[in-house]
Amino acid sequence: QVQLVESGGGLVQTGGSLRLSCAASGSISSINSIGWYRQAPGKQREWVASINLAGNTYYRASVKGRFTISRDNAKGTVYLEMNSLKPEDTAVYYCNQENNWGQGTQVTVST
């Protein structure tokens, strides 16, 4: 079972940037798809972005062009670079691999 630990969240103003990291307990070089999800207060958890072993990336429409997901297999880490942040991006962000979830990291975008 892979353990995932997110970091990098924080408070940022509208238009700012953050980079989230998801560190896996072991090698991710054989893990196909890893993704980021988020959950805002009072809302359901929603998918944000995914990256597969081939490096193909996928994004929800509302973050496309602003967020970039990447992976470093040697470091066992997946990143989510977030630019041009909006208040509606405020949520707890989670890393996911199949049935494995991290504890989440809070992102708050102020107006």
N, C-alpha and C positions, 0 to 999 in steps of 0.2 A: 504494500500500500504506500502510495506516495504522500508525503506530507508537504503542504504548501504554506508558505509564510509570506504575506504581503507587507509592503512597507512603502513609504514615500508620500502618503497622503498628507493633507494639511489644509490651511486656510489661505486662499488666494483671491485676489480681486478679479472682477470680470475682465476678460482679455488676457489673463495671466496663463502661466504654464506650470505643469507638474509632471514628474516622471515617476510612475509606480513601478515597483519591482515585485516579482513573485519568485521566491527562491524555493526550489524543490529539494526534498531530503536526499534524493539520489540523482542519478544521471537521467536526463530527459532526452538523450539522443535517440532512444527507441520509442519515445512517446509521440504518437501521431498528432493529435489535436489538443491544444491548450487554449483556454479562453479566459476572457474577463467578463464579469457580470457586474451589475450594480443594483442597489436597492435604495430608493429614496423613501423618506418617512411616509408611511401610509400607502405605499405603492408596492406592487409585486416586483420581485427580482426580475431584471431583464438582461438579456444578452447584449454585450457591447462590441466585442471583437474576438476573433479567433485566428490562430496561426497553425498550420499543419507542418508535418515533417519536411515537406518540400519547400516550405517557406511561403506558401500561398497564404494570403491574408484576406480576411473578410470583416466587414464592419456594418453596424446598423446605420441606417441612412442619416440619422441625426448627428453622428460623429464623424462620418466620412469626410476626409479632407482636413480634419482637425486633430484626430487621434491617429497614432501609429503604433501598431503592435509589432514586437520583434522578439527573437529568442536567441540566447547564447547557450548552445548545447554544452560547451566546455565548462561554463559556469553553472549550468543547471538553473538558469534564470530566464524568465520571460518578463518583458518590459511593456509598459503602456505609456507612450509619450503623449501628453495631452496639451494641446495648444488652443489659444483663443477660447478659453473656458468661459462658460455661461452659467448663470445661477441655476439653470435647469440641469446642469451636470452634477449638482450637489447630491451626494449619495455615499453609501458605503460600497466600496469596490472590492469584489471578490475574484480570486483566481480559481479556475476550475479545470480539472482533468478527470474525465469520466465521473465517477462518484465521489471524487476527492475535492474538498473545498478548503480554502484557507479561512482564517478568522476575520478577514476583511480589514480594510484601511479607509478611514473617513476622509472624504474630499468635500470641502465646503468652499463655494464660490460666492463671494459677497458682491453686492451691487455697488 
